[in-house]
Structure formats: structure tokens, C-alpha cells
Amino acid sequence: MQLALVKGSVVSTQKDEMIKSLTMLLIEKVDPSTLKGKGDYLVAIDAVGAGIGEMILFASGSSARMTEYTTDKPCDCVIMAIVDQYDIEGKTIYQKD
């Protein structure tokens, strides 16, 4: 799993039947200690109802097809958790508003 920030949505009117009902979001990987974006963007299937501006955890590769929402779907990246808070060495780095 990796940390990222939801930056936007992706809309596609033409897509494979297996992903027609799935929501796609644009995410940017972040540095966990500074929260700064790395400029590395991915399109991810949203399995948890994340929104723009939320810090999330995502899985990629074959692990992306292991959620209940993405099993047997052509998916390479899935949002699998919305982060409420995380700490590094006892210091809170991120806390959701």
C-alpha cells in the first residue's frame, strides 16, 4: 500500500463492460514525511467512496484486483482506504479535518 492524495476524477463514456459501474479517480503519490506531491499521477478505481482532497491508501499491480470491489476486473490501481491520521515516530504528520 502507498499514500496518495485524490486530485480529481476521470470520466470515460466508452469503457469495458467489466468496469462500467466503477468510479475512477486521479491520484498523486505523496511523500509521507512532508505530504508534498511527487508529481507521479495514477488513475485508480475507487472502492471506498473517496473524494477530491482526501489522503488515501492505494494498491497497484495484481494486489489491486484483490478487493471485493475489483475481483476479476481489469484493474491495476485501487483506492482501498481513506486515511484518518498517521504518525511517524510519535509525531502526527497527517490528520483528517
N, C-alpha and C positions, 0 to 999 in steps of 0.2 A: 504494500500500500504506500501511496505517496500523497503529500499535501498539495493542494491546488486551490485556486480561487476561481469561482464561477464568474466569467467576464461577459457572457452573452448567450444568446440562443442561436440555434441553427435550424432553418426551415427548409424543408425539401418536399416539393409537391409530388415528385416522382421517386419512389423508393421501393425496395423489395418488399413483398407481402409479409415476410417474417419480421420486419421492423416498422411496419406501417403505424402501429399504435404507440411506438416508443418515442419519448421526448429526447431530443439531442441538445446538448449544451456545449458552449465553447468554454474551455477551462485553461488556466495558465498555471504552470508549476510555480511554486514559491520556495524561497529559501526559508527553512523552518526557524532559523535564529533571528532573521531580520524582517520576515514577512514580505520581502521585496520580490516582485515577479521576476522570473528568469527569462522572459521573452520566449518561452517554449510553450506553444499552444497545442491543444488536442481537442478533438470532438469526442464527447463521451455520452453514452446512454445514461439517462438519469433514472436510477432505480429507487430513489428515496424522496423525491419532491424538492430538490434543492432549488434555490433561487439565485438570481444575479447578486453578486457581492458576498455570497456565503463562502466560508472556508470549508473545504470538503476533503474526504479521503477517496482516492480512486485506485482501481486495479487495472492493469493492462495485460495484453497478451492473452494466453489461454485462461488465466485467472479471471478475466472479465466475463467469461461465459459460465462462471460457477455460481452466480447469484440465482435466486428463484426467478427473478425477472428476465434474466438473459440466457438461461439454459437453452442450448441448441439454437441460438440466434447468431447471425453473422456480426459479432461484436468484438472489438479489440480494446475498448476502454469503457469502463462503467464507474459511475459515481455510486459508492456503496455506503457512505456515511456523511452526515453533516457534523462538523466539529463544533462542540460547545466550548471547549477550553483545552489548552495543552501547556505543559510546563517543561522547562529544561533546567535541570539541576536545582529544582526547588523554586525557580523563578517563573511566574506566569508570563508567557510570551504572547498568548492569544486568549481572549475571552470574548465570546459572542455577546453582542449588545442585548 
